Amino acid sequence: MGTNLALALLKKCIFALSWLVPRNANKAVLGCYKNRFADNSKYLFLHWQQTHFMQTIWISGDKTLIHALRQQGYTAHSRWSLLGIYHALTAKYYVYNSYIGDINQWLAAGAVRINLWHGSPLKKIEFDITTGPLAPKYQTKSLWQAGLQSLHYHQEYVRPSLMLSPSPLVGQCFQAAFRLEEDSLLASTNPRTDYYLRYPEQRQTLPLKEDATAYRRVILYAPSWRDALWQNSQKLTPHLTRGNSDSPYQAAFDWQTLSQHLVDTDSLLLLRLHPNERHYAAQFCAYPNVLDISDWDDVYGILHSVDLLITDYSSLFIDVLPLEIPVIFYRFDHEQYLNQSRDCYDIGQDPLSIGQVAYQFDDLLALLQEMNHLNAKPQPCEAYKQLQRLYWSQHASSLSANNLATDAIYVDERHDDSFARLERHLRQGQTQSFKFAFGTDIKPWI
């Protein structure tokens, strides 16, 4: 215990000393959770690489990824290489999707920390978490306890300097969860939802059938991470395991029956498991018309091709709201999930009201068969439109299903997207770096 505490204090001192290093106001370092190249920071990086708004360097702990990015002509360095350390110490801007550790959590003091986050607030996040296995990390009863937690969970306790807020609802959630002042929020959409509106020619294409024709319907299955699963794998109820190790997805589907339905209806199922659970997907990709895309960077390059989203508690359904993609919520472990995982935010509307809900596989299959008989894409109901407004009141006029389908995006329209707003904000010098003060980053939200 004493050794661990001493090491944590030493690292905290290194963090403090990094504040003394002069930083280049024309340089940004960017990174992503799990050393990936994905999500908001990826798309801001790609945009700035094309516009040369400022010098941008990608930082990662994955040497294979670093090599691949360099092969594409991008500047990328390993986190603890000499150049990686140098750029982390001298860049004015840290841009990341989760925590400063996406780049380097010990060298970020004095930098402007731009947290683009990796989802929309549906389940409670960070300091709003009061239930589930993550709660003890954030919930403290005294300043002393908060200080100890900030040593053990350093990066989680370092506040961002700036976050993007697509709506007042999202802004309120981020402000409380990350303990932010109001001026640390910028009203804006997200790079991940804006990138392919700016650059529609870069959208991904899906594989064709053997006869070189496209599938009639594309279904994306993207469930949430069951954050209690790793802790409770031995407690799963029998109907969720059936002797299939700790995978909840083997028992939740009759994969043979589902695959036959996909073949009969000329449909393709894109299987996108959470990065923390993608190892489960390997056992399902052998079924016809099931394509495992869990190893893809993300799904935003193919959303324009998706006809139906199946999810459960994932906030991805919020990202597809502007695209008016129909949603089925398949909550096969509803009661167990609610008992073991985080609470959800009270947003004043039941998210399930925007689509169909199934709790058993037979119900899901019936809904798929019913939707297959529709001749056209169903129009969004009023509840769907209301949720659009709650989460996306800042979205630009170009962020619409019709424009995505027709590529009708004009220069004047797209210049009010997240890229333009963030660049204007940085040019105007409105973002101020946090001056290092040990108490500032650990002060409990009161």
C-alpha positions, 0 to 999 in steps of 0.5 A: 500500500505504501509503495503504491501510494508513493508511486502514485504521488511521484507520478502526480509530481511528474504531472505537475512538473509538465505544466512548466514546459512551454507549449506550442499553440499551433500543435495538437496531440490526439489519441483514442481509448484502447490505443485505437484509431476511432471516434471523434478524435479520429475524425478531427485528426483526419479533418485537420490533416486535410485542412492543415489547421494546425500541426496534428500528431496521433499518439498511441501505445499500439505500434502496429497502428502507428506503423499503419498511420505512417504508411498513410502519410500521417504523423504518429508516434508511440506514447513512450517514444522520445518523440511521443514524449516530446510532443505530449509535453509541448503540444498546446492541445490534447484531443481525446475521446475518454481520458487524457491517458488516450494520449499521455495522462502524466504529461498533460498539465498546462495543455488545453484538454479537449474531451470529445467523449465517445458517446451521448449521455444515456447511461450515467457517466463519470461523477454521476455514476452512483450504482454498479461496479464503477460507482466507488471510483467516483463517489467519495465522502470527503476531500481526503477520500477524493484526494486518495481516489485522484491518486489511484484514478488520476486521469478520471479526476482531471477535468477537461478544459472543453467539451462539445455539447450538441444540445442543452440536455447533453450540456447539462449531463456533461457539466455535472458528470465532468464537474465543468463550468458552463464556459467549458462547453461549446454548443456544437455537434460531433466530428464523428457525426459530421465527418462524412457530411463534409467528405461523403466521398470517403464513406465506406462501402459494404461487401456485395453478395457473390453475384456482385449485387447489394443486399436488399436490407442492411441491419446493424446490431450494436449492443452496449458494453455490459460493464458488470459482466466481468465482475458478475460472469459467475452470477449470470442466470442459466437462460443467459449462459446455457454453458456458453462461457461468459458470452451473453450473446450466444444464448440471447439469439438462435443464430441458425434461425436468425441466419436463415431469416437473413438469407430468406429476406436478402438481408445482411446483419452487421455485428458490432460488439463493444470493444470490451466484448468484441472477442465474443463475436468470433463464434458468430461470423461463420453464419451466412449473412452475418458479418462481424465488424467488431474490429472496425474502427467505428461504424460512422462510415457505413451508417448511410447504408443501414436500414435498421439498428438493433441495440439495447442500452447503447447510446449509438441510437442517439447518433442515428436519430438525425438519420431517421434510422428505425430502431429495435431495442433488444433487451434480453437481459433487461432486469439483470442489466438494470440491477447490476449496471449503471443507472440511466439519466432521466431525460423526461422521455422514455427512449424506448418510445422511439422504436420497437422493443423485444425481450426474447429472441422470438419477439425480435424475430417477429419484429424483423419479419414484420418490418421485412414486409414494409415496402418503404422505410417507416417514417419517424413517429413524434416521439422519435422527433422529440428525442431528436430535438432533445439530443441534437438541437445544435445540429446544422441544417445539413445533418439530415437523412435527406442530405445524407442520401442525396449528398446535397451538402453545400459549402455554406451549410457545412461550415457551421459544423463541429469542425468550423465551430471548434476552429473558430473557438480556438482562433478566438482564444476563448479556451483557457488552459487550466492552471495547475492546482492540486486541489482544482482537479480533485475538488468534489462537485458540491 
